[in-house]
Amino acid sequence: MWWRVIIITLAFLLLGAHFLRFSQTEWAIIAAIMPLLMFIRHNVISQLLKFALVLSVIFVWAVTTFNFIDMRITLSEPWLRLAIIMAGVMVFTLFAAFCTNGLNQRLRH
């Protein structure tokens, strides 16, 4: 059970680091605080965490990947390694969203 908490926390901290890189401090703080919601043992909270992680894959990581790859192609630089790394980040974040399933039941026992 503890590994689920670590994975979810790392996914949100990675998202927060991404926001800090682009000087979006408010979003970084929100991303850093989101794992603390796991202390509230309610199904709505676990669904909120899952929803936030899935939305971050779609609206943050996928858009960033597209923009970075487009920039690399425009500058005639290699982009395949970047695409592989970003795909790994997206898969990790989706796995973290999957880890929220049954989190409340596991925390109670």
N, C-alpha and C positions, 0 to 999 in steps of 0.2 A: 504494500500500500504506500509506503513512504516514497518509492520510486516514482509513483504517479505524481505526487506533490512536487517532487524535484523537477520532473519533466515539464509540468505545467508552469512552474515558477521560472525555469530557464527559458521557456518559450516567451513568456511575458517580458522577462528581462532583456532578451534579445530584441524584442520589439521596441522596448524602451531605449535601448542603445541605438537602434536605428533612428528613432525620433530625435535623440540627442545629437546625433551626427548632423542632422539638418536643422539644428537649433529650434526644435519644436518642444520646448521644455514642458509645456502643459500636458501634451500627449505622453511625454516620457514619464511624468509623474503618475498619470492615470495608469499607464502600463505597469509601472512598478508597484502600484497599490493593488491592482487587480488580484494578484495571488493571495493577498490577505483576506479576500472574500471567502476563501476556502474554509476559514474558521467558522463561518456561518453555515451550519449544516442544514441546508434547505435545497430542495430540488430546483427551485427557480434560480438559485445562485449557480448551481452547476450548469444549468442550461445557459445562463448568461455568460459564463466563462467559455463554454463551448462556442456560443454564438460569436463572442468577441474574437476568439482564435480563428474561426472560419472566415469571418469578415476581414481579419488582418491578412489572411492568405490571399484573399481575392483583391482587396483594395489597397493593400500596402505592398506585400511581397511580389505579387504578380505584376502590378503596375511598375514597381521599381525595377524588376527584372527586365520588363519590356523596354523601359527608358534607358537602362544601363547598356543593354545589348544594342539598342539602336544607336546610342552614342559611340559604342566601340566599333560598330560596323561603319558608321559615318567617318570615324577617324582612321579607318583601315587597320584597326588593332585586332588581335585575337579575342574572341568572345566565347568560345566553347567552354573554357574552364569556368568563366563567370556563370554561364548558364547552368553548368553542373552544380556549382556551389549553391546558387540560388534555388535550384530544384531541390537540393538537399534541405535547405532552410524551410522551403514550403512543405516538404514531406514531414519534417520534424514537427512543424507547427500543426499540421493536420493530425499527426500522431498524438500530440499533446491534447488536441481537441477530443480525440478518441478516448484518451485517458480520463476524461471527465465523466465518462459513462460509469455509473455505479460507484462514483466516488463517495457519495453520502452513505451508502450501505457499508462500504468498507471502513469508513471512519467510525461508524457506530460499534463495530465489533472489535 
